[in-house]
């Protein structure tokens, strides 16, 4: 089982590195798609610049404030996801700047490649491993767990019942059959 897991991890690392080579930009394709959708949605909003760093973005009936220096927007999508929301995109377009530079480093190609940078080295089959003279490690003995023991299972109608032994008040043994009428 461990061999299969190791093989799957090796194959996944190779596939992810090859996937990163197909990217057309520094940002991952999924996050680039989110950014492009935000650019399309930004066309429907109005922007008002205060002359310094603050922007008021009118999005339908809502007014959002974007502060480029603090990297905040009142919709909080930029802070939560790390990808500029449509309000930030509009503010950067008003400044004639590209919002791609404001995507956090977690979505960049360098970080993605660093995650899959560690390669698993090939090892021989378990049957070819050298035998050791040490003590064989066994799993621990099962422990009886505290608490009430579980009920015995319900027996089927066709299973025979055990005979119950009861003591009488005179210390004589009585055998009581507990068979079910059919």
Rosetta silent file (secondary structure, phi, psi, omega in degrees, C-alpha in Angstrom):
SEQUENCE: XXXXXXXXXXXXXXXXXXXXXXXXXXXXXXXXXXXXXXXXXXXXXXXXXXXXXXXXXXXXXXXXXXXXXXXXXXXXXXXXXXXXXXXXXXXXXXXXXXXXXXXXXXXXXXXXXXXXXXXXXXXXXXXXXXXXXXXXXXXXXXXXXXXXXXXXXXXXXXXXXXXXXXXXXXXXXXXXXXXXXX
SCORE:     score description
SCORE:     0.000 S_00000001
   1 L     0.000  -42.838  179.703    0.000    0.000    0.000 S_00000001
   2 H   -63.991  -33.526  177.609    2.805    2.429    0.844 S_00000001
   3 H   -63.345  -42.244  179.702    4.399    1.685   -2.504 S_00000001
   4 H   -64.364  -41.251  178.591    1.185    2.654   -4.303 S_00000001
   5 H   -63.803  -43.069  179.565    0.925    5.902   -2.352 S_00000001
   6 H   -62.929  -40.892  178.564    4.552    6.730   -3.122 S_00000001
   7 H   -63.858  -41.400  179.637    3.990    6.053   -6.837 S_00000001
   8 H   -65.498  -39.041  178.443    0.908    8.284   -6.892 S_00000001
   9 H   -66.100  -41.544  178.433    2.773   11.116   -5.171 S_00000001
  10 H   -61.957  -45.573  179.878    5.657   10.828   -7.629 S_00000001
  11 H   -64.351  -39.319 -179.837    3.268   10.895  -10.599 S_00000001
  12 H   -65.965  -41.942  178.961    1.331   13.849   -9.146 S_00000001
  13 H   -60.881  -42.658  179.154    4.495   15.902   -8.592 S_00000001
  14 H   -65.594  -44.274 -178.918    5.564   15.355  -12.191 S_00000001
  15 H   -63.554  -39.816 -179.474    2.079   16.154  -13.534 S_00000001
  16 H   -69.306  -37.140  177.158    1.830   19.374  -11.496 S_00000001
  17 H   -67.133  -38.856  176.881    5.248   20.592  -12.647 S_00000001
  18 H   -67.922  -35.326  176.995    4.273   19.898  -16.262 S_00000001
  19 H   -63.402  -39.672 -179.700    0.966   21.697  -15.677 S_00000001
  20 H   -66.752  -26.493  178.427    2.840   24.784  -14.434 S_00000001
  21 H   -72.462  -17.125 -179.349    4.879   24.844  -17.653 S_00000001
  22 L   -88.463   -4.785 -177.988    1.671   25.335  -19.659 S_00000001
  23 L   -66.079  140.136 -179.652    0.734   28.587  -17.876 S_00000001
  24 L   -91.052   -9.958  177.731    0.643   31.600  -20.166 S_00000001
  25 L  -144.065 -176.007 -178.423    1.404   34.063  -17.359 S_00000001
  26 L   -75.035  -17.775 -177.846    2.849   34.207  -13.874 S_00000001
  27 E   -97.206  144.926 -178.760   -0.612   33.723  -12.303 S_00000001
  28 L   -62.332  151.115 -176.271   -2.313   30.313  -12.206 S_00000001
  29 H   -60.579  -37.721 -179.425   -4.996   29.760  -14.882 S_00000001
  30 H   -65.368  -40.843 -178.910   -7.856   29.383  -12.385 S_00000001
  31 H   -76.723  -29.909  174.077   -6.991   32.650  -10.672 S_00000001
  32 H   -64.478  -37.424  177.876   -6.406   34.409  -13.983 S_00000001
  33 H   -62.888  -42.121  177.672   -9.959   33.393  -14.923 S_00000001
  34 H   -62.668  -42.854  179.906  -11.296   34.996  -11.709 S_00000001
  35 H   -64.524  -40.172  178.694   -9.324   38.167  -12.462 S_00000001
  36 H   -66.564  -37.511  175.901  -10.647   38.296  -16.040 S_00000001
  37 H   -63.962  -39.450  177.679  -14.226   37.893  -14.766 S_00000001
  38 H   -65.397  -34.396  176.621  -13.627   40.785  -12.365 S_00000001
  39 H   -65.588  -39.950  178.498  -12.356   42.892  -15.277 S_00000001
  40 H   -66.538  -41.074 -179.808  -15.554   42.170  -17.208 S_00000001
  41 H   -71.055  -24.300 -178.556  -17.748   43.012  -14.202 S_00000001
  42 H   -67.950  -20.885  179.857  -15.804   46.237  -13.567 S_00000001
  43 L   -66.231  -22.320 -177.030  -17.219   47.720  -16.775 S_00000001
  44 L   -86.793   -1.593 -175.315  -20.637   47.973  -15.108 S_00000001
  45 L  -108.850  161.735  175.300  -19.396   50.184  -12.244 S_00000001
  46 E  -109.280  148.441 -179.389  -18.578   53.885  -11.891 S_00000001
  47 E  -120.985  140.772  172.839  -15.397   55.222  -10.306 S_00000001
  48 E  -129.814  126.299 -177.402  -14.779   58.449   -8.351 S_00000001
  49 E  -102.369  136.250 -178.650  -11.224   59.377   -7.373 S_00000001
  50 L   -89.368   -0.388  177.760  -10.571   61.581   -4.338 S_00000001
  51 L    97.256   -9.940 -178.640   -7.233   62.850   -5.679 S_00000001
  52 L  -119.892  -96.358  179.836   -5.011   60.886   -3.282 S_00000001
  53 L  -128.428   -3.988 -175.242   -5.312   57.131   -2.821 S_00000001
  54 E   -96.110  142.646  177.697   -9.027   56.627   -2.176 S_00000001
  55 E  -129.736  140.245  170.478  -11.585   55.536   -4.717 S_00000001
  56 E  -106.773  123.197 -179.372  -15.350   55.353   -4.478 S_00000001
  57 E  -113.187  118.515  178.664  -16.760   52.625   -6.681 S_00000001
  58 E   -91.340  110.870 -178.200  -20.500   52.731   -7.353 S_00000001
  59 E  -114.499   90.481 -176.508  -21.649   49.140   -7.915 S_00000001
  60 L    68.068 -117.103  179.093  -25.387   49.283   -8.564 S_00000001
  61 L   -97.999    0.958 -177.881  -26.904   50.609   -5.351 S_00000001
  62 E  -105.269  144.635  177.306  -23.791   49.948   -3.238 S_00000001
  63 E  -113.216  121.407  179.498  -20.817   52.263   -2.730 S_00000001
  64 E  -112.381  142.476 -179.975  -17.454   50.581   -2.072 S_00000001
  65 E  -106.457  128.642  178.215  -14.301   52.322   -0.890 S_00000001
  66 E  -115.393  126.611  174.625  -10.923   51.164   -2.248 S_00000001
  67 E  -114.702  107.937 -174.367   -7.669   52.192   -0.559 S_00000001
  68 L   -70.402  -35.582 -177.975   -4.783   51.190   -2.805 S_00000001
  69 L   -67.932  -42.278  179.144   -2.045   51.981   -0.274 S_00000001
  70 L   -84.746   -8.320 -178.224   -3.614   49.828    2.482 S_00000001
  71 L    56.949   54.917  179.690   -4.773   47.255   -0.093 S_00000001
  72 E  -131.134  152.402  172.019   -8.343   47.233    1.203 S_00000001
  73 E  -140.418  144.907 -176.428  -11.819   47.266   -0.269 S_00000001
  74 L   -70.546  -15.028  174.490  -15.037   47.474    1.721 S_00000001
  75 L   -78.294  -14.919  175.492  -16.400   44.351    0.010 S_00000001
  76 L    66.191    6.295  179.176  -13.433   42.498    1.637 S_00000001
  77 H   -67.761  -38.064 -179.913  -13.053   40.110   -1.302 S_00000001
  78 H   -63.654  -42.302 -179.393   -9.545   41.375   -2.027 S_00000001
  79 H   -70.462  -35.977 -176.288   -8.428   40.791    1.560 S_00000001
  80 H   -77.898  -42.834 -174.825  -10.042   37.337    1.771 S_00000001
  81 H   -95.662  -27.980 -176.768   -9.038   35.862   -1.575 S_00000001
  82 L    85.383    1.953  176.876   -5.904   37.781   -2.434 S_00000001
  83 L  -110.851  131.790 -178.910   -7.201   38.437   -5.956 S_00000001
  84 L   -57.055  129.507  177.946   -8.278   42.001   -6.786 S_00000001
  85 L   -75.783  177.110 -177.295  -12.058   42.296   -6.766 S_00000001
  86 H   -63.255  -28.710  179.459  -13.934   44.174   -9.480 S_00000001
  87 H   -71.521  -40.432  178.060  -13.758   47.411   -7.444 S_00000001
  88 H   -68.812  -39.688  177.849   -9.967   47.208   -7.139 S_00000001
  89 H   -58.858  -43.653  179.877   -9.669   46.321  -10.828 S_00000001
  90 H   -65.743  -38.829  178.141  -11.629   49.453  -11.724 S_00000001
  91 H   -64.393  -41.936  178.990   -9.461   51.592   -9.431 S_00000001
  92 H   -69.118  -36.454  176.627   -6.270   50.255  -11.042 S_00000001
  93 H   -65.813  -34.760  177.107   -7.685   50.752  -14.521 S_00000001
  94 H   -65.649  -32.080  177.996   -8.485   54.359  -13.566 S_00000001
  95 L   -85.662    0.974 -175.499   -4.807   54.756  -12.574 S_00000001
  96 L    58.731   42.081  177.228   -3.719   53.092  -15.864 S_00000001
  97 L  -121.814  158.822  179.695   -2.058   50.265  -13.921 S_00000001
  98 L   -89.951  128.040  178.899   -2.377   46.506  -14.253 S_00000001
  99 H   -74.403  -10.440  179.539   -4.212   44.739  -11.385 S_00000001
 100 H   -60.866  -27.730 -178.507   -2.245   41.508  -12.065 S_00000001
 101 H   -71.514  -16.363 -177.175    0.606   42.873   -9.932 S_00000001
 102 H   -95.252    2.205  174.934   -1.660   42.901   -6.869 S_00000001
 103 L   -72.025  132.771 -175.873   -2.430   39.167   -6.908 S_00000001
 104 L   -65.003  160.134 -172.799   -0.845   37.632   -3.795 S_00000001
 105 H   -67.987  -15.750 -179.706    2.213   35.411   -4.158 S_00000001
 106 H   -65.338  -24.378 -177.907    0.282   32.231   -3.262 S_00000001
 107 H   -97.554    8.975 -175.883   -1.220   32.201   -6.764 S_00000001
 108 E   -92.630  158.728 -176.432    2.066   32.735   -8.592 S_00000001
 109 H   -63.268  -38.327 -178.319    4.033   30.209  -10.617 S_00000001
 110 H   -62.385  -43.574  178.661    7.117   30.390   -8.390 S_00000001
 111 H   -67.179  -39.205  178.861    5.146   29.434   -5.273 S_00000001
 112 H   -62.738  -44.167  179.809    3.350   26.664   -7.159 S_00000001
 113 H   -68.625  -33.651  177.107    6.639   25.196   -8.368 S_00000001
 114 H   -65.290  -31.532  178.739    8.152   25.417   -4.874 S_00000001
 115 H   -66.952  -31.458 -178.702    5.282   23.304   -3.552 S_00000001
 116 L  -110.558   26.938 -176.982    6.168   20.514   -6.003 S_00000001
 117 L   -83.491  -19.264 -175.066    9.932   21.030   -5.909 S_00000001
 118 L   -91.793  121.183 -177.211   10.696   18.098   -3.621 S_00000001
 119 L   -99.786  142.206  173.458   11.155   14.828   -5.454 S_00000001
 120 L   -84.299  129.094 -178.725   10.742   11.384   -3.929 S_00000001
 121 L   -80.391  144.294  179.198   13.811    9.289   -4.601 S_00000001
 122 L   -67.543  144.643  178.098   13.305    5.795   -6.040 S_00000001
 123 L  -130.925  154.398 -179.773   13.752    2.920   -3.596 S_00000001
 124 L   -71.055  169.026  179.412   14.022   -0.833   -4.190 S_00000001
 125 L   -61.563  153.366 -176.191   11.157   -3.224   -3.627 S_00000001
 126 H   -63.052  -28.486  179.039   10.377   -4.095    0.006 S_00000001
 127 H   -69.991  -20.249 -178.905   11.485   -7.705   -0.569 S_00000001
 128 H   -93.993   -0.463  179.483   14.969   -6.442   -1.447 S_00000001
 129 L   -67.347  146.957  178.217   15.419   -4.444    1.747 S_00000001
 130 L   -69.274  143.662  178.666   18.203   -5.688    4.034 S_00000001
 131 L   -83.298  140.247 -179.829   17.045   -7.753    7.011 S_00000001
 132 L  -105.499  158.100  179.270   17.883   -6.388   10.426 S_00000001
 133 L   -94.564    3.931 -178.785   18.734   -8.281   13.569 S_00000001
 134 L   -72.882  174.025 -179.871   16.691   -5.933   15.722 S_00000001
 135 L   -72.124  136.538  177.944   13.473   -6.754   17.502 S_00000001
 136 L   -72.802  127.580 -179.060   10.416   -6.967   15.278 S_00000001
 137 L   -86.103  123.513 -179.356    8.016   -4.178   16.177 S_00000001
 138 L  -107.611  157.430  176.068    4.474   -5.442   16.604 S_00000001
 139 L   -68.360  155.326 -178.965    1.282   -3.416   16.917 S_00000001
 140 L   -67.882  156.748  177.439    0.092   -2.815   20.475 S_00000001
 141 L   -66.808  143.199  178.318   -2.367   -5.171   22.135 S_00000001
 142 L   -68.035  137.712 -178.319   -5.983   -4.028   21.833 S_00000001
 143 L   -98.293  146.554  174.459   -7.198   -2.358   25.002 S_00000001
 144 L   -78.072  121.448 -176.275  -10.592   -2.850   26.570 S_00000001
 145 L   -79.130  146.749  179.331  -12.264    0.508   26.314 S_00000001
 146 L   -71.088  157.331  177.456  -14.034    1.957   29.335 S_00000001
 147 L   113.823  177.482 -177.899  -17.788    2.173   29.423 S_00000001
 148 L   -69.874  134.263  179.136  -20.716   -0.122   29.026 S_00000001
 149 L   -69.906  154.929 -179.036  -20.053   -3.058   26.704 S_00000001
 150 L   -68.703  154.872  177.300  -22.142   -3.254   23.543 S_00000001
 151 L   -66.716  151.710  176.528  -25.316   -5.343   23.466 S_00000001
 152 L   -71.848  157.169 -175.047  -25.061   -8.782   21.980 S_00000001
 153 L   -70.074  157.718  176.618  -26.331   -9.098   18.465 S_00000001
 154 L   -79.868  130.091 -178.295  -29.887  -10.045   17.660 S_00000001
 155 L   -87.360  151.801  179.046  -30.105  -13.623   16.607 S_00000001
 156 L   -72.728  165.276 -177.670  -32.104  -14.764   13.607 S_00000001
 157 L   -64.743  -31.965 -175.711  -35.320  -16.753   14.025 S_00000001
 158 L   -89.463   -0.463  178.332  -33.733  -19.976   12.826 S_00000001
 159 L   -81.337  139.563  178.886  -30.696  -19.813   15.169 S_00000001
 160 L   -71.669  147.903  178.687  -30.817  -22.104   18.225 S_00000001
 161 L   -93.895  151.621  175.583  -31.065  -20.488   21.636 S_00000001
 162 L   -78.069  151.850  174.385  -28.772  -21.315   24.548 S_00000001
 163 L   -82.171  136.265 -177.234  -30.194  -23.031   27.584 S_00000001
 164 E   -98.273  131.396  178.126  -30.259  -20.739   30.583 S_00000001
 165 E  -100.811  125.792  178.802  -29.172  -22.081   33.956 S_00000001
 166 E  -122.701  147.661  175.414  -30.941  -20.547   36.950 S_00000001
 167 E   -95.708  136.778  176.299  -30.456  -21.182   40.643 S_00000001
 168 L   -87.415  177.465 -179.812  -33.497  -21.786   42.720 S_00000001
 169 L   -70.629  -16.867 -179.420  -33.924  -20.580   46.256 S_00000001
 170 L  -100.592   17.248 -179.418  -32.945  -24.042   47.529 S_00000001
 171 L    61.636   24.976  172.357  -29.624  -24.023   45.570 S_00000001
 172 L   -92.840  143.970  179.210  -30.933  -26.594   43.111 S_00000001
 173 E   -85.186  133.301  176.991  -30.030  -26.039   39.467 S_00000001
 174 E  -116.791  136.327  175.086  -32.894  -25.541   37.054 S_00000001
 175 E  -103.775  121.404 -178.781  -32.533  -25.776   33.280 S_00000001
 176 E  -115.275  124.867  177.858  -34.870  -23.460   31.433 S_00000001
 177 L   -83.274  134.800 -179.173  -35.203  -23.737   27.696 S_00000001
 178 L  -114.107   42.340  179.244  -35.501  -20.413   25.980 S_00000001
 179 L   -81.758  147.551 -178.107  -36.675  -21.589   22.594 S_00000001
 180 L   -86.975  141.611  173.718  -39.101  -19.450   20.702 S_00000001
 181 L   -71.335  142.211 -176.233  -42.471  -20.761   19.578 S_00000001
 182 L  -108.691    0.000    0.000  -42.643  -20.979   15.831 S_00000001
